[in-house]
């Protein structure tokens, strides 16, 4: 891994911490925007991505904001490349794994002791100690990171 990518990964972890704390303050104990005044959409395609949880307007805008924010270096410094696009999208997947996990660990209504299928209905599918989506995102992140070295 390049030193630039490692710095970007460290920044991504710090960003995930701050976004998790922000989301905890917005959602409280009601994850997946359960009590927020936002639209919700379900479809077969969305169910394949999120399981039983609908896509919410809150999350659509949050996902988009983080995606754009991670591309900030391209707008400030320039120098877009396919190699770095793969790495940025890889960081995007890493970000959501880390941010989601931190949401539970740092949330006073949950904590690590309640990080399980029984306490988290919006993550209905688990494999071992983690939601299945974490493994999907990890696979995508590692695949894109690997591809970035061949781009």
C-alpha positions as CSV (number, residue, x, y, z in Angstrom):
1,X,0.0,0.0,0.0
2,X,1.2,3.4,-0.8
3,X,1.9,6.0,1.9
4,X,-0.7,8.3,0.3
5,X,-3.4,5.6,0.5
6,X,-2.5,4.9,4.2
7,X,-2.8,8.6,5.0
8,X,-6.2,8.6,3.1
9,X,-7.3,5.5,5.1
10,X,-6.3,7.2,8.4
11,X,-8.3,10.3,7.3
12,X,-11.2,8.0,6.5
13,X,-11.2,6.4,9.9
14,X,-11.2,9.9,11.6
15,X,-14.0,11.0,9.3
16,X,-16.0,7.8,10.2
17,X,-15.6,8.6,13.9
18,X,-17.0,12.1,13.5
19,X,-19.8,11.0,11.2
20,X,-20.7,8.2,13.6
21,X,-20.9,10.7,16.5
22,X,-23.0,13.0,14.4
23,X,-25.4,10.2,13.5
24,X,-25.7,9.1,17.1
25,X,-26.7,12.6,18.0
26,X,-29.3,12.7,15.2
27,X,-30.7,9.2,15.5
28,X,-30.1,8.3,19.1
29,X,-31.2,4.7,19.8
30,X,-33.4,4.6,16.7
31,X,-31.1,3.4,14.0
32,X,-31.7,3.5,10.3
33,X,-33.5,6.8,10.6
34,X,-36.5,5.1,12.2
35,X,-37.9,8.2,13.8
36,X,-36.7,10.8,11.3
37,X,-39.0,12.7,9.1
38,X,-37.7,11.4,5.8
39,X,-38.9,9.4,2.8
40,X,-38.4,5.6,2.6
41,X,-38.2,3.5,-0.5
42,X,-38.1,-0.3,-0.8
43,X,-37.4,-2.3,-4.0
44,X,-35.9,-5.7,-4.9
45,X,-32.7,-4.0,-5.9
46,X,-32.5,-2.0,-2.6
47,X,-33.3,-5.1,-0.6
48,X,-30.4,-6.9,-2.2
49,X,-28.1,-4.1,-0.9
50,X,-29.6,-3.3,2.5
51,X,-31.7,-6.3,3.3
52,X,-35.0,-5.5,5.0
53,X,-34.2,-1.8,5.5
54,X,-35.6,0.7,3.1
55,X,-33.4,3.4,1.6
56,X,-34.2,6.6,3.4
57,X,-33.8,10.2,2.2
58,X,-31.6,10.8,5.1
59,X,-29.2,8.0,4.1
60,X,-29.4,8.8,0.4
61,X,-28.1,12.3,1.1
62,X,-25.6,11.1,3.7
63,X,-24.2,8.5,1.4
64,X,-23.9,11.0,-1.4
65,X,-22.3,13.7,0.8
66,X,-19.6,11.3,2.0
67,X,-19.0,10.1,-1.6
68,X,-18.5,13.7,-2.8
69,X,-16.5,14.7,0.2
70,X,-14.0,11.8,-0.4
71,X,-13.5,13.2,-3.9
72,X,-12.5,16.6,-2.5
73,X,-8.7,16.2,-3.3
74,X,-9.6,15.9,-7.0
75,X,-11.3,19.3,-6.9
76,X,-8.7,21.0,-4.8
77,X,-5.5,19.5,-6.2
78,X,-6.6,18.0,-9.5
79,X,-4.9,15.0,-11.0
80,X,-7.9,12.6,-11.4
81,X,-6.8,9.1,-12.3
82,X,-8.6,5.8,-12.6
83,X,-6.2,4.4,-10.1
84,X,-7.2,7.0,-7.5
85,X,-10.9,6.7,-8.4
86,X,-10.7,3.0,-7.5
87,X,-8.9,3.9,-4.2
88,X,-11.4,6.6,-3.3
89,X,-14.4,4.2,-3.9
90,X,-12.4,1.6,-1.9
91,X,-12.1,4.1,1.0
92,X,-15.8,4.8,0.6
93,X,-16.6,1.1,1.4
94,X,-14.1,1.1,4.2
95,X,-15.7,4.2,5.6
96,X,-19.2,2.7,5.8
97,X,-18.0,-0.4,7.6
98,X,-16.0,1.6,10.1
99,X,-18.7,4.3,10.6
100,X,-21.5,1.8,11.1
101,X,-19.5,-0.2,13.6
102,X,-18.5,2.9,15.5
103,X,-22.2,4.0,15.5
104,X,-22.9,0.9,17.7
105,X,-19.8,0.9,19.8
106,X,-20.0,4.6,20.6
107,X,-23.8,4.8,21.0
108,X,-24.7,4.9,24.7
109,X,-27.9,3.0,23.8
110,X,-25.9,0.1,22.3
111,X,-22.2,-0.4,22.9
112,X,-20.2,-3.5,21.9
113,X,-22.3,-5.8,24.1
114,X,-25.4,-5.2,22.0
115,X,-23.6,-5.5,18.7
116,X,-25.6,-8.6,17.6
117,X,-28.5,-9.7,15.4
118,X,-30.9,-9.7,18.3
119,X,-30.4,-6.0,19.0
120,X,-30.0,-4.6,15.5
121,X,-33.1,-5.5,13.3
122,X,-32.0,-3.3,10.4
123,X,-29.0,-5.6,9.9
124,X,-31.0,-8.8,9.5
125,X,-28.3,-11.0,8.0
126,X,-25.2,-11.9,10.0
127,X,-22.2,-14.1,9.4
128,X,-20.2,-14.7,12.6
129,X,-19.8,-11.5,14.6
130,X,-20.6,-9.1,11.9
131,X,-23.5,-8.1,9.6
132,X,-23.2,-9.7,6.1
133,X,-23.1,-6.2,4.6
134,X,-19.7,-5.6,6.3
135,X,-18.3,-8.6,4.4
136,X,-19.8,-7.4,1.1
137,X,-18.3,-3.9,1.6
138,X,-15.0,-5.4,2.7
139,X,-14.8,-7.5,-0.5
140,X,-15.7,-4.5,-2.6
141,X,-13.1,-2.3,-0.9
142,X,-10.3,-4.9,-1.2
143,X,-11.2,-5.7,-4.9
144,X,-11.1,-2.0,-5.8
145,X,-7.9,-1.4,-3.9
146,X,-6.3,-4.4,-5.7
147,X,-7.6,-3.2,-9.1
148,X,-6.2,0.3,-8.4
149,X,-2.7,-1.2,-8.7
150,X,-3.4,-2.4,-12.2
151,X,-5.2,0.7,-13.5
